[in-house]
Amino acid sequence: MKIPFVDLSAMHRPLEPEFLEVFTRVLRSSAFVLGPEVKQFEDAFAAYVGTSHCVALTNGTAALHLTLLALDIKPGDEVITVPHTFIATAEAISAVGARPVFVDIDPVSYTMDPALLERAITPRTRAILPVHLYGQTADMDAILEIANRHAIPVIEDACQAHGAEYKGRRAGSLAVAGCFSFYPGKNLGACGEGGAVTTDDPELAHRVRMWRDHGSKQKYVHQFPGLNMRMDGVQGGILAVKLQHLDRWNEQRRQAAAQYQVALAGSDIILPAEMPWGKHVYHLYVIQADDREGLRRRLEAAGIESGLHYPIPLHLQEAYRFLGYQQGSFPVTEAVVGRILSLPMYPGISTDAVARVAEEIMETSNVA
């Protein structure tokens, strides 16, 4: 039984007629960039997240980048984030000329540890950028309390948290802005690239819209030198179709995660934990194993794909050597990255597939 890490084709197949309708509408209207399909998606996604505004963009990195630009983060400033995330989080900070400052993660949630946040704040700190990792939000009340005392804006990296909740509110509505990626494998993914910024701040939304479109709010009239990060019409239409299914797909992920939890109980594997503050949507189902590489080889031999998210923390990447961090700077992150393994997880994964993955893992694990 071959089990893929993710299977997008099964999820997309029933939607193909609607996707073709989107393509036909865009083709006939020639609204290939932005246009009514993108506007419809922006309105629908803002309503879904629970914000007043959504600005659709080319990808999640652009969402982070333009939010920082719209907040006037510039060279010499510092932005606090975590070392355990995809590099795009830090790249966006670098792109505006600011300096990433890392804070270690909580060992259970894998998100920013608020207990370590305040000591990282300096007079140059201009933003705090927690990452809602693997489908679960960071502890936002604790982060926001510290940020508000220091009058520092908080930006949510929600690129892996479409539909995740924190105390009944959805990711992307918890701070000054939320940044989303619609990379194809995300819980809400385009058939290509896409991203968005969500916010309740009309001025921030206005600034992001200008940044995405050459610093313009009127064609051929430019207030500043901007960028070109506009969403394609086809992607906007496809995302509007898929958004209608997001809650159902997230529930399927949660059901698969619940099956994993039961099937792997009693082993020496450390399982993901849903924190008491919210609702996990399991973009990834990430375990920890003592012999991660051995387990991965065994799964591969059995025809089971797995993933590593992320094996090298950002502070030890060559790209960020200049920051001066060393091995040992962030012990929780460094301990985690040698043990984590992402198991197959996607909407519609069968109970038989989950059971087969769990069976292979249990055969190699010490069972209490």
Sequence and secondary structure as in RCSB ss.txt:
>XXXX:A:sequence
MKIPFVDLSAMHRPLEPEFLEVFTRVLRSSAFVLGPEVKQFEDAFAAYVGTSHCVALTNGTAALHLTLLALDIKP
GDEVITVPHTFIATAEAISAVGARPVFVDIDPVSYTMDPALLERAITPRTRAILPVHLYGQTADMDAILEIANRH
AIPVIEDACQAHGAEYKGRRAGSLAVAGCFSFYPGKNLGACGEGGAVTTDDPELAHRVRMWRDHGSKQKYVHQFP
GLNMRMDGVQGGILAVKLQHLDRWNEQRRQAAAQYQVALAGSDIILPAEMPWGKHVYHLYVIQADDREGLRRRLE
AAGIESGLHYPIPLHLQEAYRFLGYQQGSFPVTEAVVGRILSLPMYPGISTDAVARVAEEIMETSNVA
>XXXX:A:secstr
  B S  HHHHHGGGHHHHHHHHHHHHHHT  BSSHHHHHHHHHHHHHHT SEEEEES HHHHHHHHHHHTT  T
T EEEE SSS THHHHHHHHTT EEEE  B TTT SB GGGTGGG  TTEEEE  B GGG    HHHHHHHHHHT
T  BEEE TT TT EETTEETTSSSSEEEEE  TTSSS  SS  EEEEES HHHHHHHHHHHBTTEEETTEESS 
  B B BHHHHHHHHHHHTTHHHHHHHHHHHHHHHHHHTTTBS B     TTEE   SSEEEE TTHHHHHHHHH
HTTB  B S SS GGGSGGGGGG   TTSSHHHHHHHTTEEEE   TT  HHHHHHHHHHHHHHS B 
